[in-house]
Amino acid sequence: MSDDETNTPNANGIDGTHGLSRNLGRAELTDDESNQGLFDDLLSGEPIFENKEVLRPSYTPHELPHRSDQINKMATILVAALRGETPSNILIYGKTGTGKTASAKFVSKELESTSQKYSVPCDVEYINCEVTDTQYRVLAQLANKFIEKNEARIDDRIDSLEELLDAVDEYESESDFEPDDSPSAESADLFEYPAADDPDESRPGARSGSSRSQHGSGDQHRLASSGNENSSHAGGSPGETKGSSSGPVETGAPRDGGVNGSGGEAETDAKGGGNQNESATDRRSSGRPADHPLESTGFDSREAIDRRIEELEDDRESFEEVPMTGWPTDRVYSVFFDAVDYDERVVVIMLDEIDKLVEKSGDDTLYNLSRMNSELENSRVSIIGISNDLKFTDFLDPRVKSSLGEEEIVFPPYDANQLRDILQHRSEVAFKSGALSDDVIPLCAAFAAQEHGDARRALDLLRTAGELAERAQAETIVEEHVRQAQDKIELDRVVEVVRTLPTQSKLVLFSIIMLEKNGVHSINTGEVFNIYKRLCEEIDADVLTQRRVTDLISELDMLGIVNAVVVSKGRYGRTKEISLSVPLEETEAVLLSDSRLSDIDDVQPFVQARFEN
């Protein structure tokens, strides 16, 4: 085998026709061949990045410079959820890359972690309305998320009840237990929940007036109103005592510490029940009676626990996941409503790019969500809307606007100094020490500050500059890498926009490119239309009217792909003068990658000669 053949793709089994089958039949590779890997040269250099994910828009940092005022305002509004109250709805405005989504996600994480600390049920759900842009999809996604949460909580409660049954079995096996010794109706006061006016109800998050009925008398589809457990705690145990200042008391924790052993230690000692770690046998040998596992729970017998487990299993079976299409919208809303109201909790729904939802499907979704609280029995719902459009509320129904925009927070653009601080903060985590030259961060900040203070653009610039330096196996990122990154990002944006254009728009754009390639300047609409018709004939596409082609040119102008200026021709009327605003060769290559347009590469349309003024 020659050296040339060894270095071909087929020798490594990467290419094509026979290389893969030849390698499959080879028993083993020699050391020299195995060292000729495709990525060996690329891996030979030292990496520049320590953690590249820090520079991506999806990353939520632990600290957000220059956004403390907005974050504190959000926190003062949402703290009501930790008191079991309904927070005001919030609308967040600001241009792209001003930290709206990152700040809202940061506050929501803090809210959820604090709610767990105080055992106050609070759920935050995030929806990106640029992707989930119809009422059906929003409601279906929310419904399925809450169904999943409810099923997980039911499973936890069933596990706790089964542990309680095990504790009862252990108690009966260790003592001379007779049926007559079981907790009787006369001693029911030992096993009932505290009364609704229990002074411990003042715990943060405890809502006054919560219903507490006897076992089996409540709606089995409303766990919060069942008398045998307090369902206000996310993932709590069935017999949690609502309002306990020391946290929930699990029914799965018997007095002898047989299960979970942490639920009622202080209370057991206060009643003289002895050391919780002692077994029932140890207590009898010391002359002290063992406490029954059902004491201070909502249950007076094994049968009551079994019935409750059956009810929970029935509840779990009753949940029906919503398909992403096919149901009437009112049915989807009903399933979502029941899933949210199954437990007592405060729900915060975060709708990012909320203006896209309103633009696509109107304000029906916002109307339904903002009016839910008047019908909910156990839960409360609050909405956080995030938008780049400061005027999108002008198109809302006045009733929706009044109920939705209770609190408004505006995120101003970053200036160059603020962007520099943000990049410096991220770069310390993203790059290895000494990987950046001194002029890189100021240049990235300056470029982004020119485009309305977009921090996302600044982070993209810094990350792309790092990638270019790493590909060139440079040890340090310098100013030239930033300038290359600026050109690459702009080109990538153009390529993505052009690739996703409809076929008719691609034909109009291709007509403009062909005119420019033939040396025509100040192209007018009539010339574009003539060539457009010829191209439609070549690929057998429908020919639009000249008026519609003019509209497509205006759309291309709005996207920044062409520049169309209306000029007056005096008595000959007005026309549009069109010029290309993007690199010609790269744009043409993207258009030709479309299978329908690939056959028109060699077409040379007739360009009519004209006299220039």
C-alpha positions as a printed NumPy array, in Angstrom:
array([[  0.   ,   0.   ,   0.   ],
       [  1.495,   3.352,  -1.003],
       [  1.782,   6.369,   1.252],
       [ -0.692,   8.257,  -0.917],
       [ -3.245,   5.493,  -0.588],
       [ -2.743,   5.324,   3.171],
       [ -3.66 ,   8.979,   3.531],
       [ -6.851,   8.731,   1.513],
       [-10.201,   8.659,   3.34 ],
       [-10.783,   5.083,   2.167],
       [ -7.702,   3.9  ,   4.017],
       [ -9.339,   4.982,   7.258],
       [-12.699,   3.531,   6.344],
       [-14.403,   6.952,   6.3  ],
       [-15.092,   7.361,   2.641],
       [-17.502,   5.741,   0.52 ],
       [-17.81 ,   2.7  ,  -1.48 ],
       [-15.44 ,   0.036,  -0.313],
       [-13.475,   1.526,   2.589],
       [-16.058,   0.701,   5.275],
       [-16.539,  -2.91 ,   4.174],
       [-12.775,  -3.378,   3.911],
       [-12.3  ,  -2.134,   7.487],
       [-15.127,  -4.306,   8.78 ],
       [-13.288,  -7.363,   7.483],
       [ -9.945,  -6.301,   8.977],
       [ -9.078,  -8.002,  12.253],
       [ -7.108,  -5.112,  13.754],
       [ -5.379,  -1.856,  12.838],
       [ -1.644,  -1.356,  13.111],
       [ -0.336,   1.263,  15.529],
       [  0.637,   3.606,  12.678],
       [ -2.821,   3.419,  11.101],
       [ -4.673,   3.853,  14.4  ],
       [ -2.686,   7.042,  15.063],
       [ -3.844,   8.605,  11.784],
       [ -7.263,   9.545,  13.25 ],
       [ -9.289,  12.336,  11.712],
       [ -9.377,  14.405,  14.926],
       [ -5.828,  13.788,  16.198],
       [ -4.416,  17.029,  14.784],
       [ -7.371,  19.004,  16.078],
       [ -6.909,  17.604,  19.575],
       [ -3.182,  18.184,  19.642],
       [ -3.466,  21.861,  20.59 ],
       [ -4.251,  23.164,  24.045],
       [ -7.965,  24.028,  24.504],
       [ -8.825,  27.669,  25.12 ],
       [-12.219,  27.095,  26.739],
       [-12.742,  25.96 ,  30.3  ],
       [-16.564,  25.938,  30.089],
       [-18.016,  27.124,  26.773],
       [-21.652,  26.71 ,  27.942],
       [-21.267,  29.809,  30.119],
       [-21.256,  31.918,  26.932],
       [-24.491,  30.487,  25.517],
       [-27.878,  32.264,  25.837],
       [-29.424,  29.203,  27.531],
       [-27.072,  29.52 ,  30.521],
       [-28.541,  31.15 ,  33.639],
       [-25.712,  32.675,  35.701],
       [-25.606,  32.777,  39.492],
       [-25.114,  36.529,  39.325],
       [-26.539,  39.077,  36.866],
       [-24.543,  42.345,  36.826],
       [-26.48 ,  45.603,  36.426],
       [-29.879,  43.964,  36.832],
       [-30.251,  44.045,  40.622],
       [-33.015,  46.696,  40.528],
       [-35.198,  44.659,  38.156],
       [-34.512,  41.41 ,  40.045],
       [-35.379,  42.964,  43.401],
       [-38.613,  44.381,  42.002],
       [-39.617,  40.949,  40.694],
       [-38.781,  39.39 ,  44.062],
       [-40.895,  41.905,  46.023],
       [-43.874,  41.027,  43.807],
       [-43.424,  37.23 ,  43.863],
       [-42.733,  36.96 ,  47.61 ],
       [-46.522,  36.902,  48.035],
       [-46.419,  33.298,  46.747],
       [-44.376,  32.282,  49.807],
       [-47.189,  33.591,  52.011],
       [-49.743,  31.488,  50.17 ],
       [-51.132,  34.567,  48.419],
       [-51.543,  35.251,  44.699],
       [-48.728,  37.441,  43.29 ],
       [-49.648,  40.216,  40.887],
       [-49.194,  39.478,  37.192],
       [-45.976,  40.931,  35.733],
       [-45.143,  42.189,  32.24 ],
       [-41.424,  42.487,  31.448],
       [-40.333,  44.641,  28.494],
       [-36.998,  45.221,  26.833],
       [-35.023,  44.781,  23.619],
       [-33.342,  41.507,  22.708],
       [-30.331,  40.681,  24.882],
       [-31.175,  42.964,  27.822],
       [-31.357,  40.137,  30.373],
       [-35.139,  39.724,  30.634],
       [-35.347,  35.934,  30.38 ],
       [-32.149,  35.308,  32.372],
       [-33.375,  37.538,  35.212],
       [-36.841,  35.974,  35.27 ],
       [-35.402,  32.438,  35.338],
       [-32.965,  33.437,  38.081],
       [-35.787,  34.789,  40.26 ],
       [-37.98 ,  31.737,  39.578],
       [-35.203,  29.357,  40.682],
       [-34.791,  31.332,  43.892],
       [-38.556,  31.27 ,  44.422],
       [-38.811,  27.494,  44.037],
       [-35.811,  26.784,  46.288],
       [-37.153,  29.115,  48.995],
       [-40.61 ,  27.532,  48.76 ],
       [-39.057,  24.121,  49.463],
       [-37.153,  25.578,  52.408],
       [-40.384,  26.792,  54.021],
       [-42.494,  23.834,  52.781],
       [-44.766,  26.214,  50.86 ],
       [-46.059,  24.655,  47.618],
       [-45.063,  26.833,  44.657],
       [-44.535,  25.737,  41.026],
       [-42.993,  27.817,  38.22 ],
       [-43.504,  26.737,  34.603],
       [-41.683,  28.292,  31.624],
       [-43.17 ,  28.407,  28.103],
       [-41.357,  29.808,  25.044],
       [-44.191,  31.239,  22.945],
       [-41.984,  31.586,  19.881],
       [-42.095,  27.774,  19.702],
       [-45.369,  27.068,  21.521],
       [-47.385,  29.753,  19.763],
       [-51.048,  28.671,  19.887],
       [-53.584,  28.487,  22.694],
       [-53.962,  24.728,  22.228],
       [-50.223,  24.056,  22.468],
       [-49.732,  26.309,  25.497],
       [-52.601,  24.723,  27.43 ],
       [-51.624,  21.182,  26.386],
       [-48.008,  21.657,  27.44 ],
       [-49.018,  23.146,  30.797],
       [-51.63 ,  20.45 ,  31.407],
       [-49.155,  17.631,  30.77 ],
       [-46.534,  19.225,  33.027],
       [-48.972,  19.488,  35.933],
       [-50.314,  15.978,  35.342],
       [-46.741,  14.716,  35.6  ],
       [-46.212,  16.656,  38.844],
       [-49.48 ,  15.347,  40.306],
       [-48.619,  11.739,  39.469],
       [-45.211,  12.1  ,  41.126],
       [-46.783,  13.53 ,  44.277],
       [-49.408,  10.781,  44.395],
       [-46.661,   8.162,  44.118],
       [-44.801,   9.776,  47.026],
       [-47.937,   9.788,  49.165],
       [-48.766,   6.185,  48.375],
       [-45.198,   5.222,  49.343],
       [-45.606,   7.036,  52.666],
       [-48.937,   5.319,  53.346],
       [-47.423,   1.918,  52.603],
       [-44.589,   2.718,  55.014],
       [-47.242,   3.548,  57.599],
       [-48.874,   0.169,  57.031],
       [-45.484,  -1.491,  57.521],
       [-45.089,   0.407,  60.789],
       [-48.509,  -0.847,  61.945],
       [-47.48 ,  -4.429,  61.067],
       [-44.266,  -4.028,  63.041],
       [-46.142,  -2.618,  66.01 ],
       [-48.637,  -5.494,  65.982],
       [-45.916,  -8.135,  65.645],
       [-43.905,  -6.726,  68.568],
       [-46.812,  -6.372,  70.974],
       [-49.668,  -8.504,  72.256],
       [-51.933,  -6.588,  69.919],
       [-55.593,  -7.553,  69.765],
       [-58.267,  -6.059,  67.508],
       [-59.898,  -4.487,  70.564],
       [-56.683,  -2.613,  71.253],
       [-56.848,  -0.664,  67.997],
       [-57.662,   3.028,  68.162],
       [-61.39 ,   3.284,  68.778],
       [-63.964,   5.822,  67.785],
       [-63.978,   7.109,  71.382],
       [-60.278,   8.015,  71.049],
       [-60.686,   9.629,  67.637],
       [-59.474,  12.955,  69.03 ],
       [-55.95 ,  11.503,  69.09 ],
       [-55.918,  10.933,  65.343],
       [-57.798,  13.874,  63.936],
       [-56.12 ,  16.821,  62.281],
       [-55.717,  20.04 ,  64.254],
       [-58.744,  22.284,  64.048],
       [-58.866,  24.965,  61.367],
       [-58.118,  27.618,  63.991],
       [-54.957,  25.827,  65.128],
       [-52.501,  28.58 ,  66.154],
       [-49.801,  26.877,  64.084],
       [-51.76 ,  27.85 ,  60.974],
       [-49.763,  31.068,  61.   ],
       [-46.817,  29.312,  59.309],
       [-45.776,  30.996,  56.047],
       [-47.829,  29.591,  53.223],
       [-50.666,  28.213,  55.352],
       [-53.946,  29.465,  53.958],
       [-56.739,  30.084,  56.431],
       [-60.048,  28.411,  55.864],
       [-58.669,  25.268,  54.187],
       [-61.279,  22.55 ,  54.31 ],
       [-60.559,  19.508,  56.507],
       [-63.255,  16.872,  56.212],
       [-63.325,  13.37 ,  57.715],
       [-61.921,  10.502,  55.679],
       [-63.731,   9.658,  52.505],
       [-66.139,  12.572,  52.618],
       [-64.246,  14.827,  50.187],
       [-63.959,  14.764,  46.423],
       [-61.41 ,  12.095,  45.602],
       [-60.188,  14.252,  42.711],
       [-59.294,  17.088,  45.1  ],
       [-56.54 ,  15.843,  47.345],
       [-56.405,  19.142,  49.171],
       [-59.938,  18.716,  50.536],
       [-59.448,  15.138,  51.79 ],
       [-59.6  ,  14.844,  55.57 ],
       [-56.965,  12.166,  55.766],
       [-54.033,  14.233,  54.522],
       [-52.914,  17.746,  53.923],
       [-51.912,  18.024,  50.295],
       [-50.551,  21.521,  50.464],
       [-46.949,  20.328,  50.623],
       [-45.233,  19.534,  47.382],
       [-44.285,  15.909,  47.572],
       [-45.413,  15.728,  51.201],
       [-46.684,  12.718,  53.045],
       [-50.38 ,  11.945,  53.307],
       [-50.679,  12.804,  56.958],
       [-48.682,  15.999,  56.999],
       [-49.959,  18.348,  59.644],
       [-50.495,  21.649,  57.941],
       [-49.161,  24.581,  59.841],
       [-46.49 ,  22.841,  61.861],
       [-43.795,  25.378,  62.565],
       [-41.134,  22.698,  62.57 ],
       [-42.054,  21.39 ,  59.136],
       [-44.444,  18.663,  57.979],
       [-45.069,  15.679,  60.197],
       [-45.189,  12.564,  58.069],
       [-47.74 ,   9.904,  58.832],
       [-45.091,   7.422,  57.818],
       [-43.126,   8.232,  60.984],
       [-44.387,   6.073,  63.868],
       [-43.731,   7.031,  67.434],
       [-41.128,   4.3  ,  67.871],
       [-39.125,   5.629,  64.94 ],
       [-39.852,   2.601,  62.779],
       [-40.339,   4.638,  59.592],
       [-38.473,   7.781,  58.589],
       [-37.931,   8.616,  62.241],
       [-37.823,  12.374,  61.689],
       [-41.435,  13.308,  61.545],
       [-42.524,  13.634,  65.158],
       [-39.522,  13.37 ,  67.441],
       [-40.105,  16.554,  69.387],
       [-43.806,  15.923,  69.69 ],
       [-43.207,  12.34 ,  70.871],
       [-40.867,  13.428,  73.627],
       [-43.309,  16.129,  74.705],
       [-46.002,  13.507,  75.215],
       [-43.712,  11.313,  77.264],
       [-43.496,   8.722,  74.538],
       [-39.815,   8.149,  75.239],
       [-36.826,   8.005,  72.956],
       [-37.936,   7.761,  69.344],
       [-35.132,   5.346,  68.52 ],
       [-36.42 ,   2.807,  71.033],
       [-38.469,  -0.126,  69.726],
       [-41.869,  -1.089,  71.09 ],
       [-40.24 ,  -4.073,  72.877],
       [-37.666,  -1.815,  74.597],
       [-40.421,   0.454,  75.865],
       [-42.455,  -2.43 ,  77.284],
       [-39.375,  -3.818,  79.053],
       [-38.824,  -0.41 ,  80.657],
       [-42.452,  -0.255,  81.757],
       [-43.505,   2.394,  79.273],
       [-46.258,   1.684,  76.724],
       [-45.377,   2.002,  73.025],
       [-47.235,   4.659,  71.017],
       [-49.451,   3.36 ,  68.241],
       [-48.17 ,   4.344,  64.72 ],
       [-51.584,   5.809,  63.835],
       [-51.549,   8.253,  66.717],
       [-51.806,  11.881,  65.564],
       [-52.503,  10.847,  61.967],
       [-55.748,  11.209,  60.114],
       [-56.398,   7.471,  60.165],
       [-58.031,   5.266,  62.822],
       [-57.523,   1.855,  61.183],
       [-55.675,  -0.093,  58.511],
       [-58.851,  -0.103,  56.431],
       [-58.863,   3.712,  56.338],
       [-55.3  ,   3.714,  54.988],
       [-56.175,   1.078,  52.38 ],
       [-59.163,   3.125,  51.247],
       [-57.001,   6.216,  50.932],
       [-54.425,   4.339,  48.847],
       [-57.226,   3.151,  46.554],
       [-58.494,   6.721,  46.193],
       [-55.026,   7.973,  45.288],
       [-54.57 ,   5.187,  42.746],
       [-57.966,   6.057,  41.225],
       [-56.876,   9.698,  41.017],
       [-53.671,   8.728,  39.262],
       [-55.557,   6.572,  36.759],
       [-58.029,   9.381,  36.056],
       [-55.328,  11.676,  34.637],
       [-55.283,  11.702,  30.837],
       [-52.342,  13.155,  28.947],
       [-53.316,  15.767,  26.374],
       [-52.187,  15.032,  22.778],
       [-50.491,  17.883,  20.945],
       [-53.382,  18.028,  18.484],
       [-56.862,  16.644,  18.001],
       [-58.891,  17.727,  21.048],
       [-61.352,  20.618,  21.26 ],
       [-59.674,  23.57 ,  22.978],
       [-62.296,  23.707,  25.741],
       [-61.529,  20.085,  26.657],
       [-57.797,  20.865,  26.847],
       [-58.529,  23.846,  29.092],
       [-60.715,  21.691,  31.349],
       [-57.939,  19.087,  31.765],
       [-55.407,  21.84 ,  32.468],
       [-57.729,  23.474,  35.007],
       [-58.306,  20.2  ,  36.897],
       [-54.588,  19.356,  36.876],
       [-53.645,  22.751,  38.337],
       [-56.401,  22.684,  40.957],
       [-55.652,  19.129,  42.155],
       [-53.271,  20.377,  44.844],
       [-53.178,  23.482,  46.973],
       [-50.323,  25.597,  45.59 ],
       [-49.342,  28.875,  43.954],
       [-48.515,  28.522,  40.25 ],
       [-46.385,  31.041,  38.332],
       [-46.611,  30.67 ,  34.54 ],
       [-43.773,  32.394,  32.652],
       [-44.638,  33.179,  29.005],
       [-41.499,  34.227,  27.106],
       [-42.004,  36.066,  23.779],
       [-45.627,  36.569,  24.798],
       [-46.177,  38.963,  21.879],
       [-45.632,  36.045,  19.466],
       [-48.503,  34.175,  21.12 ],
       [-50.82 ,  37.191,  20.827],
       [-49.766,  37.784,  17.223],
       [-50.409,  34.148,  16.228],
       [-53.555,  33.258,  18.149],
       [-54.973,  36.434,  19.704],
       [-55.457,  37.126,  23.395],
       [-57.803,  34.218,  24.245],
       [-55.032,  32.347,  26.079],
       [-54.166,  35.356,  28.22 ],
       [-57.838,  35.991,  28.942],
       [-58.382,  32.424,  30.156],
       [-55.218,  32.322,  32.27 ],
       [-55.771,  35.735,  33.837],
       [-59.367,  34.848,  34.817],
       [-58.676,  31.383,  36.24 ],
       [-58.374,  32.489,  39.855],
       [-62.065,  33.336,  40.084],
       [-62.888,  29.629,  39.529],
       [-59.972,  27.793,  41.191],
       [-60.675,  26.313,  44.628],
       [-57.246,  25.13 ,  45.788],
       [-54.605,  26.788,  43.619],
       [-53.75 ,  30.33 ,  42.586],
       [-52.206,  31.305,  39.228],
       [-49.931,  34.237,  38.427],
       [-48.534,  35.161,  34.984],
       [-45.15 ,  36.606,  34.016],
       [-45.117,  37.845,  30.408],
       [-41.825,  38.669,  28.657],
       [-41.809,  40.696,  25.422],
       [-39.466,  42.58 ,  23.087],
       [-42.389,  44.662,  21.822],
       [-43.215,  47.607,  24.062],
       [-46.532,  48.177,  22.277],
       [-47.985,  44.688,  22.032],
       [-50.512,  45.413,  24.815],
       [-52.126,  48.014,  22.523],
       [-53.734,  45.113,  20.637],
       [-55.114,  43.357,  23.734],
       [-58.708,  43.371,  24.875],
       [-59.05 ,  46.092,  27.575],
       [-60.173,  43.459,  30.131],
       [-57.082,  41.332,  29.443],
       [-54.824,  44.37 ,  29.508],
       [-56.112,  45.507,  32.891],
       [-55.83 ,  42.088,  34.546],
       [-52.501,  41.148,  32.93 ],
       [-50.501,  44.347,  33.262],
       [-50.752,  44.765,  37.029],
       [-46.985,  45.281,  37.35 ],
       [-44.603,  46.348,  34.578],
       [-40.804,  46.105,  34.614],
       [-38.669,  47.65 ,  31.856],
       [-35.159,  46.383,  31.071],
       [-33.08 ,  49.16 ,  29.452],
       [-30.29 ,  48.291,  26.954],
       [-26.775,  47.779,  28.301],
       [-24.111,  50.36 ,  27.545],
       [-20.558,  49.444,  26.55 ],
       [-19.209,  49.564,  30.125],
       [-21.989,  47.309,  31.427],
       [-21.422,  44.845,  28.586],
       [-17.72 ,  44.831,  29.46 ],
       [-18.564,  43.88 ,  33.051],
       [-20.854,  41.064,  31.868],
       [-18.229,  39.668,  29.489],
       [-15.511,  39.924,  32.119],
       [-17.684,  38.062,  34.61 ],
       [-18.467,  35.244,  32.162],
       [-14.965,  35.017,  30.671],
       [-13.436,  34.222,  34.063],
       [-15.42 ,  30.975,  34.048],
       [-15.503,  30.302,  30.296],
       [-11.799,  30.538,  29.377],
       [ -8.53 ,  29.221,  30.7  ],
       [ -6.29 ,  31.718,  32.435],
       [ -4.422,  34.   ,  29.999],
       [ -6.508,  33.   ,  26.96 ],
       [ -7.745,  36.552,  26.245],
       [ -5.711,  39.528,  25.131],
       [ -6.571,  42.843,  26.779],
       [ -8.4  ,  44.343,  23.798],
       [-10.81 ,  41.429,  23.139],
       [-13.516,  42.146,  25.732],
       [-13.659,  45.948,  25.069],
       [-13.979,  45.286,  21.321],
       [-16.788,  42.719,  21.784],
       [-18.598,  45.156,  24.094],
       [-18.197,  48.016,  21.596],
       [-19.569,  45.954,  18.69 ],
       [-22.602,  44.837,  20.746],
       [-23.252,  48.312,  22.157],
       [-23.652,  49.583,  18.583],
       [-26.56 ,  47.155,  18.181],
       [-28.837,  48.406,  20.983],
       [-26.787,  47.006,  23.878],
       [-27.413,  43.345,  23.099],
       [-25.608,  41.198,  25.698],
       [-26.533,  38.057,  23.768],
       [-24.72 ,  39.408,  20.712],
       [-21.673,  40.278,  22.844],
       [-21.543,  36.744,  24.289],
       [-21.927,  35.213,  20.807],
       [-19.052,  37.371,  19.556],
       [-16.773,  36.316,  22.404],
       [-17.652,  32.627,  22.047],
       [-17.238,  32.646,  18.241],
       [-13.901,  34.479,  18.539],
       [-12.749,  31.772,  20.935],
       [-13.866,  29.017,  18.553],
       [-12.018,  30.63 ,  15.623],
       [ -8.85 ,  30.96 ,  17.705],
       [ -9.12 ,  27.36 ,  18.836],
       [ -9.549,  26.106,  15.26 ],
       [ -6.466,  28.06 ,  14.246],
       [ -4.667,  26.434,  17.231],
       [ -3.813,  29.878,  18.583],
       [ -2.872,  30.131,  22.24 ],
       [ -4.522,  33.527,  22.738],
       [ -7.67 ,  35.2  ,  21.422],
       [ -6.771,  38.534,  19.811],
       [ -8.586,  41.46 ,  18.153],
       [ -8.405,  39.866,  14.699],
       [-10.377,  36.852,  15.925],
       [-13.146,  39.189,  17.165],
       [-13.363,  40.922,  13.774],
       [-13.526,  37.561,  12.016],
       [-16.268,  36.496,  14.429],
       [-18.244,  39.664,  13.634],
       [-18.173,  38.844,   9.903],
       [-18.998,  35.182,  10.503],
       [-21.995,  35.901,  12.739],
       [-23.406,  38.353,  10.211],
       [-22.934,  35.847,   7.39 ],
       [-24.466,  33.026,   9.441],
       [-27.509,  35.194,  10.103],
       [-27.917,  35.952,   6.409],
       [-27.461,  32.304,   5.444],
       [-30.108,  31.174,   7.923],
       [-32.616,  33.825,   6.797],
       [-32.101,  33.075,   3.093],
       [-32.273,  29.31 ,   3.597],
       [-35.693,  29.565,   5.269],
       [-37.285,  31.88 ,   2.667],
       [-40.329,  30.589,   0.739],
       [-39.646,  29.449,  -2.841],
       [-41.275,  32.525,  -4.43 ],
       [-39.137,  34.879,  -2.326],
       [-36.051,  32.869,  -3.268],
       [-36.931,  33.306,  -6.972],
       [-37.293,  37.072,  -6.56 ],
       [-33.978,  37.27 ,  -4.689],
       [-32.273,  35.1  ,  -7.33 ],
       [-33.559,  37.476, -10.031],
       [-31.915,  40.411,  -8.245],
       [-28.645,  38.48 ,  -7.912],
       [-28.615,  37.618, -11.636],
       [-29.166,  41.256, -12.556],
       [-26.278,  42.381, -10.353],
       [-24.031,  39.655, -11.804],
       [-24.803,  41.069, -15.264],
       [-23.688,  44.54 , -14.196],
       [-27.093,  46.166, -13.743],
       [-27.164,  48.872, -11.06 ],
       [-30.163,  50.634,  -9.521],
       [-32.384,  47.714, -10.449],
       [-36.082,  48.53 , -10.795],
       [-39.114,  46.386, -10.089],
       [-39.988,  45.827, -13.759],
       [-36.568,  44.335, -14.495],
       [-36.838,  41.996, -11.501],
       [-40.314,  40.9  , -12.591],
       [-39.205,  40.09 , -16.162],
       [-36.409,  37.8  , -14.989],
       [-38.599,  36.354, -12.244],
       [-41.12 ,  35.183, -14.885],
       [-38.341,  33.483, -16.855],
       [-37.104,  31.654, -13.753],
       [-40.636,  30.474, -12.916],
       [-40.895,  28.942, -16.39 ],
       [-37.564,  27.154, -15.935],
       [-38.659,  25.351, -12.728],
       [-42.373,  25.151, -13.608],
       [-43.503,  27.389, -10.726],
       [-46.616,  29.568, -10.573],
       [-46.043,  33.155, -11.7  ],
       [-47.246,  35.797,  -9.248],
       [-48.489,  39.223, -10.31 ],
       [-46.089,  42.155, -10.456],
       [-47.863,  43.734,  -7.483],
       [-47.221,  40.613,  -5.402],
       [-43.578,  40.536,  -6.494],
       [-43.291,  44.152,  -5.317],
       [-44.615,  43.051,  -1.904],
       [-42.017,  40.25 ,  -1.758],
       [-39.265,  42.783,  -2.515],
       [-40.532,  44.906,   0.387],
       [-40.348,  41.842,   2.67 ],
       [-36.742,  41.176,   1.573],
       [-35.994,  44.83 ,   2.321],
       [-37.495,  44.474,   5.804],
       [-35.271,  41.419,   6.459],
       [-32.201,  43.45 ,   5.457],
       [-31.359,  41.215,   2.483],
       [-31.941,  43.901,  -0.151],
       [-32.159,  47.668,  -0.053],
       [-35.259,  49.022,  -1.841],
       [-35.673,  52.798,  -2.112],
       [-38.67 ,  54.489,  -3.742],
       [-37.519,  57.198,  -6.162],
       [-39.5  ,  59.623,  -8.29 ],
       [-39.129,  59.573, -12.087],
       [-41.065,  62.792, -12.604],
       [-43.8  ,  62.402, -15.187],
       [-42.909,  58.699, -15.476],
       [-44.099,  58.098, -11.915],
       [-42.251,  56.419,  -9.057],
       [-40.338,  53.169,  -8.897],
       [-38.225,  51.167,  -6.499],
       [-34.479,  51.07 ,  -6.966],
       [-33.175,  47.783,  -5.6  ],
       [-29.683,  46.704,  -4.58 ],
       [-28.332,  43.67 ,  -2.75 ],
       [-27.37 ,  44.179,   0.914],
       [-25.697,  40.79 ,   1.497],
       [-22.631,  39.051,   0.003],
       [-23.54 ,  38.001,  -3.523],
       [-21.605,  34.743,  -3.902],
       [-22.506,  33.315,  -0.489],
       [-26.194,  34.186,  -0.935],
       [-26.245,  32.639,  -4.402],
       [-24.682,  29.447,  -3.04 ],
       [-27.395,  29.194,  -0.374],
       [-30.128,  29.643,  -2.994],
       [-28.619,  26.99 ,  -5.245],
       [-28.59 ,  24.531,  -2.347],
       [-32.396,  24.442,  -2.733],
       [-33.19 ,  21.424,  -4.915],
       [-35.816,  23.35 ,  -6.932],
       [-33.442,  26.192,  -7.787],
       [-30.326,  24.118,  -8.421],
       [-31.239,  23.599, -12.12 ],
       [-31.315,  27.306, -12.972],
       [-27.621,  27.912, -12.406],
       [-26.81 ,  28.064, -16.115],
       [-29.803,  30.153, -17.172],
       [-28.7  ,  33.494, -18.637],
       [-31.795,  35.686, -18.694],
       [-32.089,  38.438, -21.238],
       [-31.262,  41.818, -19.677],
       [-32.817,  44.691, -21.574],
       [-30.466,  47.549, -22.358],
       [-31.458,  50.911, -20.997],
       [-30.292,  54.474, -21.086],
       [-28.94 ,  55.854, -17.815],
       [-29.808,  59.435, -16.942]])
